[in-house]
Amino acid sequence: MTEIDCRELPCPRPIIELAKALPTVGVGELLAVVARDPAARHDVPAWCRMRGQEYVGEERAADGAPRYVVRRLS
């Protein structure tokens, strides 16, 4: 799984970084966004719905920061 570190980035940067990183993973592969920005909890699933990608769910990174997992569908 590819992970992008957006821990210190304010909204909307985690979504911008997600959009930039998605083409770097293959279709069917997972991409995780680690972000402390509280808006990311809502923004990542909404972005997935709008862009036709699968929101897999929320996990925790080793340091306890939220990690939002996306599967590239196209």
C-alpha positions as CSV (number, residue, x, y, z in Angstrom):
1,M,0.0,0.0,0.0
2,T,1.3,3.4,-0.9
3,E,1.0,6.0,1.8
4,I,1.1,9.8,1.5
5,D,2.0,11.9,4.6
6,C,-0.4,14.9,4.9
7,R,-0.2,15.1,8.7
8,E,0.7,18.8,8.8
9,L,-1.3,20.0,5.8
10,P,-4.5,22.0,6.2
11,C,-7.6,21.5,4.2
12,P,-7.9,21.2,1.2
13,R,-4.3,20.0,0.8
14,P,-4.8,16.3,1.8
15,I,-7.4,16.0,-1.1
16,I,-5.1,17.8,-3.5
17,E,-2.2,15.4,-2.6
18,L,-4.6,12.4,-2.9
19,A,-5.6,13.5,-6.4
20,K,-1.9,14.0,-7.4
21,A,-0.9,10.6,-6.0
22,L,-3.7,8.5,-7.4
23,P,-2.2,8.1,-10.9
24,T,1.0,6.7,-9.3
25,V,-0.7,3.5,-8.0
26,G,-2.1,0.8,-10.2
27,V,-5.8,0.1,-10.7
28,G,-7.0,-2.1,-7.8
29,E,-4.1,-1.0,-5.6
30,L,-4.5,0.9,-2.3
31,L,-3.5,4.4,-1.5
32,A,-3.5,5.7,2.1
33,V,-3.7,9.4,3.1
34,V,-2.4,10.1,6.6
35,A,-4.0,13.4,7.7
36,R,-4.7,15.1,11.1
37,D,-6.9,17.7,9.5
38,P,-10.4,16.9,10.8
39,A,-12.1,17.8,7.5
40,A,-10.2,14.8,5.8
41,R,-12.6,12.4,7.6
42,H,-15.4,13.7,5.4
43,D,-13.5,15.0,2.4
44,V,-11.7,11.7,1.4
45,P,-15.0,9.6,1.2
46,A,-16.7,12.5,-0.6
47,W,-13.8,12.8,-3.1
48,C,-14.0,9.1,-3.7
49,R,-17.7,9.2,-4.5
50,M,-17.2,12.2,-6.9
51,R,-14.2,10.6,-8.6
52,G,-15.5,7.0,-8.8
53,Q,-12.9,5.5,-6.5
54,E,-13.5,3.2,-3.6
55,Y,-13.2,4.5,0.0
56,V,-12.0,1.5,1.9
57,G,-12.1,3.1,5.4
58,E,-10.2,4.7,8.2
59,E,-7.3,3.2,10.1
60,R,-4.7,4.5,12.4
61,A,-1.1,5.1,11.5
62,A,1.6,3.9,13.9
63,D,1.7,7.4,15.6
64,G,-2.1,7.4,16.0
65,A,-2.8,9.8,13.2
66,P,-5.9,8.9,11.0
67,R,-5.1,7.1,7.8
68,Y,-7.8,7.1,5.1
69,V,-7.5,4.2,2.6
70,V,-8.6,4.5,-1.0
71,R,-8.7,1.8,-3.7
72,R,-8.1,3.0,-7.2
73,L,-10.8,1.7,-9.5
74,S,-10.0,3.6,-12.7
